[in-house]
Amino acid sequence: MLWILLAVVALIVLSTFLLFRVHDLSHYDGGDWAVREVAPNPAHDEVMERIKDMGRASRGLKGKARLIALRNHLDSLGEGVEVKSEIRHNDQPRGEWVIAPGADTRRRVLYIHGGAWAAGSPRSHRAITDRFSQLANAAVFALDYRLMPEHRFMDGIRDCRQAYTWLLNHGPDGEEKAEFMVVAGDSAGGSHTLSLLAWIRDNGERQADAAVALSPSTDLTLTAPSNRENIRTDPLLGPVFGGLSKIPLPVLWWGTLAAFRISPTNPVASPLRGNLNDLPPTLIHASSTEMLLDNATRYAAKARAEGSPVQLHTWQNMVHVWHIFSPLLPEAEQAFEDIGEFLSQVEKQHA
């Protein structure tokens, strides 16, 4: 009986090794990334209260009820934002146009929201899409892609691809070619953003002129040090995902495969583990204290090593995707100014 048990264990270990083949990327750690210092501000305390409200909204609930409560709370964040842009709903692809006064609709931004692939919507991220339309002088299309668990992870990926190719030739007023294209997203949407760039390159589509990824997930293997080291300093992701640090990584990989129906080493789900050459100018933002910090630093370092123009700008002690707390947080406004400067630099280089 013991030999049978040992044989089963050996088979599981071998199959894990053969199936996932998680290559060590620790040589991309470190790097001389400048961190923007942040001065104490009363707005930070208000943000922390809003994050606690998110936890209270789903306290005591389980399963689908908990997920629905989280989704509703996220949407309420966006619905409480005073936007300057016109909002137009779109049925196919599903999403909403966010158009700042005077924006050039031949200039377009595909925005892919975050929310762990299971929550978030165009409504929840209006604080970001409204500012994007202003700073980019562009029509922003906030994609309402299909979410897990009602849909498969790859359904959301396909929605992103379809939306991008559609935006190349369609604006808010109908059929019209895009003159300037940006792909942007945060957290899980940042992962979709970076994955989409590689797909565009590999499938011969017109590449985006620029990309922006805010606190992106880049590696579902969870092997980066900050996934564990920054649990206590990440008030948003730490309470939700910190418990995963107690689970052996191979078990997490099998769990990811079961939930996502795709290997955590697949570049579609973990853009860091793909080919990062010949990508467009990309700006990544991250916080020095968030769990996904090393997702950002490793991606930027590897992309640079493979010849792609990727910049990483980090802020000190900010919450995950602090941009969504604009205009409350001064650092959110600083981040949007930084994005505007980046896009201006890209256009000057292409002029």
C-alpha positions in Angstrom: 0.0 0.0 0.0 2.9 2.4 0.8 4.4 1.8 -2.5 1.2 2.6 -4.3 0.9 5.8 -2.3 4.5 6.7 -3.1 4.0 6.0 -6.8 0.9 8.3 -6.9 2.9 11.1 -5.2 5.7 10.6 -7.6 3.3 10.7 -10.5 1.8 13.9 -9.3 5.2 15.6 -8.8 6.3 14.5 -12.3 3.2 15.6 -14.0 3.4 19.0 -12.2 7.0 19.4 -13.4 6.2 18.4 -17.0 2.9 20.4 -17.2 3.9 23.7 -15.7 7.7 24.0 -16.2 7.9 27.2 -14.2 11.2 28.8 -15.2 13.0 30.9 -12.6 12.8 34.6 -13.4 14.5 35.9 -10.2 17.4 37.3 -12.3 15.0 40.0 -13.3 14.5 41.1 -9.7 16.0 44.2 -8.3 17.0 46.9 -10.8 17.4 50.6 -10.3 13.7 51.7 -10.4 13.1 55.2 -9.0 10.4 55.5 -6.4 8.4 58.7 -6.1 8.1 59.6 -2.4 4.7 60.4 -1.0 4.0 62.9 1.7 1.3 62.1 4.4 -2.1 63.4 3.4 -5.5 63.2 5.0 -6.9 61.8 1.7 -4.9 58.6 2.4 -7.0 58.0 5.5 -10.2 58.4 3.6 -9.0 56.0 0.9 -8.3 53.4 3.7 -11.8 53.9 5.0 -13.2 53.3 1.5 -11.2 50.1 1.3 -12.6 48.9 4.6 -16.1 49.7 3.3 -15.4 47.3 0.5 -14.7 44.5 3.0 -17.8 45.4 5.1 -20.0 45.2 2.0 -19.3 41.5 1.6 -18.8 40.6 5.3 -20.7 37.5 6.3 -21.6 36.6 2.7 -20.3 33.5 0.9 -20.0 32.3 -2.7 -22.1 34.1 -5.4 -23.7 36.5 -2.8 -20.2 37.7 -1.7 -19.2 38.2 -5.3 -22.3 40.1 -6.2 -21.8 42.4 -3.2 -18.3 43.1 -4.2 -19.3 43.8 -7.8 -22.1 46.2 -6.6 -19.7 48.0 -4.3 -17.1 48.5 -7.0 -19.8 49.9 -9.3 -20.9 52.3 -6.6 -17.3 53.8 -6.6 -17.6 54.8 -10.2 -21.2 55.9 -10.0 -20.3 58.4 -7.3 -17.6 60.1 -9.5 -18.4 63.4 -11.1 -17.3 62.9 -14.7 -16.8 65.6 -17.3 -17.1 63.2 -20.2 -20.1 62.1 -22.2 -21.0 58.5 -21.6 -22.4 56.4 -24.5 -23.4 52.8 -24.2 -22.4 50.3 -26.9 -23.9 46.9 -27.5 -21.4 45.1 -29.7 -18.8 44.9 -28.5 -20.3 45.5 -25.1 -19.0 48.5 -23.2 -19.3 52.3 -23.0 -17.7 55.2 -24.8 -16.2 57.9 -22.5 -15.7 61.1 -24.5 -14.3 64.3 -22.9 -15.5 67.6 -24.3 -13.7 68.3 -27.6 -11.9 64.9 -27.7 -10.8 63.8 -31.1 -12.7 60.6 -31.8 -10.1 59.4 -34.4 -7.8 59.0 -31.3 -8.9 56.0 -29.3 -8.1 54.2 -26.0 -9.3 50.7 -25.3 -9.5 50.5 -21.5 -9.7 47.1 -19.8 -10.8 47.3 -16.2 -9.5 45.3 -13.3 -11.3 43.2 -10.7 -9.5 39.8 -10.5 -11.3 38.8 -13.7 -14.5 38.3 -11.7 -15.6 41.9 -10.8 -15.4 45.4 -12.1 -17.1 47.1 -15.0 -16.9 50.2 -17.1 -19.0 51.9 -14.4 -16.6 51.1 -11.6 -13.6 52.6 -13.4 -15.1 55.9 -14.7 -12.7 57.9 -12.5 -9.9 56.4 -14.6 -11.6 56.4 -18.1 -12.8 60.0 -17.7 -9.3 61.2 -17.0 -7.9 59.1 -19.8 -10.2 60.7 -22.3 -9.1 64.2 -21.1 -5.3 63.5 -21.0 -5.2 61.6 -24.3 -7.6 63.9 -26.1 -9.3 60.6 -27.2 -12.5 58.7 -27.2 -12.1 55.9 -24.6 -13.9 52.6 -25.1 -14.3 50.9 -21.7 -14.8 47.3 -22.5 -17.4 45.2 -20.6 -15.7 41.9 -21.1 -17.1 38.6 -19.9 -16.2 37.8 -16.3 -15.5 34.6 -14.4 -17.0 32.4 -13.0 -20.0 32.8 -15.3 -17.7 32.7 -18.3 -14.4 31.2 -19.0 -11.2 33.2 -18.7 -10.6 32.9 -22.4 -14.0 34.4 -23.2 -12.7 37.7 -21.6 -9.5 37.4 -23.7 -11.5 37.0 -26.9 -13.6 40.0 -26.0 -10.5 42.1 -25.7 -9.1 40.9 -29.0 -12.4 41.6 -30.8 -12.8 45.0 -29.2 -9.3 46.1 -30.3 -9.7 45.0 -33.9 -13.2 46.7 -34.0 -11.8 49.9 -32.6 -9.2 50.2 -35.3 -12.1 50.9 -37.7 -15.0 52.1 -35.5 -15.4 55.2 -33.4 -18.3 56.4 -31.3 -20.0 57.9 -34.4 -19.7 54.9 -36.6 -17.1 53.5 -39.1 -13.9 55.6 -39.0 -10.3 54.5 -39.0 -8.3 55.2 -35.9 -5.3 57.6 -36.2 -3.9 57.0 -32.7 -4.5 53.8 -30.7 -3.7 53.2 -27.0 -4.4 50.0 -25.0 -4.7 50.5 -21.2 -5.8 48.6 -18.2 -5.3 48.0 -14.5 -4.6 44.9 -12.4 -6.3 42.0 -14.1 -7.1 44.3 -17.0 -3.4 45.2 -17.0 -2.7 41.5 -17.6 -5.2 41.5 -20.5 -3.6 44.6 -21.8 -0.1 43.1 -22.0 -1.4 39.8 -23.3 -3.3 41.7 -26.0 -0.1 43.5 -27.2 1.6 40.2 -27.8 -1.4 38.8 -29.6 -1.6 41.9 -31.9 2.1 41.5 -32.8 1.8 37.7 -33.5 -1.4 38.1 -35.6 -0.3 40.9 -37.9 -2.8 43.4 -36.7 -1.9 47.1 -36.6 -0.1 47.5 -33.3 -1.2 50.0 -30.7 0.8 53.2 -30.7 1.2 53.0 -26.9 0.1 51.0 -23.9 -0.4 51.8 -20.2 -0.7 49.1 -17.5 -1.6 50.2 -13.9 -0.5 47.7 -11.2 -0.7 44.8 -13.6 -0.8 41.2 -12.9 1.8 39.6 -15.2 2.5 36.2 -13.7 -0.1 33.7 -12.3 2.6 31.4 -11.0 2.8 33.7 -7.9 6.6 33.1 -7.7 7.5 36.8 -7.4 8.8 37.7 -3.9 6.4 40.6 -3.4 3.4 38.2 -3.6 4.4 37.2 -0.1 6.6 39.9 1.2 4.0 42.7 0.6 0.9 41.0 2.0 0.9 43.1 5.2 1.6 46.4 3.3 -1.1 45.9 0.7 -4.4 46.9 2.3 -6.5 46.0 -0.8 -5.1 42.7 -2.0 -3.5 41.5 1.2 -6.7 40.7 3.1 -8.2 39.0 0.0 -5.3 37.0 -1.4 -2.8 36.9 1.4 -4.1 33.6 2.6 -2.8 32.0 -0.7 0.7 32.4 0.7 0.0 29.4 3.0 -0.8 27.1 0.2 2.1 25.3 -1.6 2.7 26.8 -5.1 2.2 23.5 -7.0 -1.3 23.2 -5.4 -2.0 26.8 -6.5 -0.9 26.0 -10.0 -3.3 23.1 -10.2 -6.1 25.3 -8.7 -5.4 28.0 -11.3 -5.6 25.5 -14.1 -8.9 24.2 -12.8 -10.4 27.7 -12.4 -9.0 29.4 -15.5 -8.8 26.3 -17.7 -5.4 27.5 -18.8 -2.0 26.9 -17.3 -0.6 29.7 -15.1 2.6 29.5 -17.2 0.7 30.2 -20.5 1.7 33.8 -21.7 -2.0 34.5 -22.4 -2.6 34.5 -18.6 1.0 35.3 -17.6 2.3 37.8 -20.1 5.7 37.9 -18.3 6.3 34.3 -19.5 5.9 35.1 -23.2 8.0 36.7 -25.9 8.4 40.4 -25.0 10.3 41.7 -28.0 8.9 44.1 -30.7 6.2 45.6 -28.4 5.0 49.2 -28.5 6.1 51.9 -26.0 4.5 50.8 -22.7 4.2 52.6 -19.4 3.7 50.6 -16.2 2.7 52.1 -12.8 3.1 50.3 -9.5 3.3 50.9 -5.8 6.3 50.0 -3.7 4.1 48.3 -1.2 1.7 46.3 -3.2 1.7 42.6 -3.7 2.0 42.9 -7.5 5.1 45.1 -7.4 7.4 42.4 -8.7 4.9 41.5 -11.4 5.6 45.0 -12.7 9.4 45.1 -12.1 10.0 41.7 -13.7 7.9 42.5 -16.7 9.7 45.8 -17.3 13.1 44.3 -16.8 12.5 41.3 -19.1 10.8 43.5 -21.8 13.8 45.9 -21.8 16.2 43.0 -22.0 14.3 41.7 -25.1 14.4 45.1 -26.7 11.0 46.6 -26.1 10.6 50.2 -24.9 8.9 49.7 -21.5 9.0 52.2 -18.7 8.2 51.5 -15.0 7.3 54.3 -12.6 6.6 53.5 -9.0 5.1 55.4 -6.1 5.8 55.0 -2.5 3.2 53.4 -0.1 0.2 53.7 -2.5 -2.7 51.3 -2.6 -3.1 48.9 -5.5 -4.5 50.9 -8.5 -4.6 54.2 -6.5 -5.6 55.9 -9.8 -9.2 54.9 -9.2 -9.3 57.3 -6.2 -9.0 60.3 -8.4 -9.5 63.2 -7.7 -9.4 62.5 -4.0 -5.7 61.4 -4.0 -3.1 63.9 -5.1 -0.9 61.0 -6.2 -3.6 59.8 -8.5 -3.5 63.2 -10.2 0.3 63.0 -10.4 0.0 59.5 -12.0 -2.4 60.8 -14.7 -0.1 63.7 -15.4 2.7 61.2 -15.8 0.6 59.2 -18.3 -0.2 62.4 -20.2 3.6 63.2 -20.4 4.3 59.6 -21.6 1.7 59.8 -24.4 3.1 63.2 -25.5 6.6 61.7 -25.7 5.4 58.8 -27.8 3.7 61.1 -30.2 6.8 63.3 -30.5 8.9 60.3 -31.3 6.5 59.3 -34.1 6.2 62.8 -35.5 
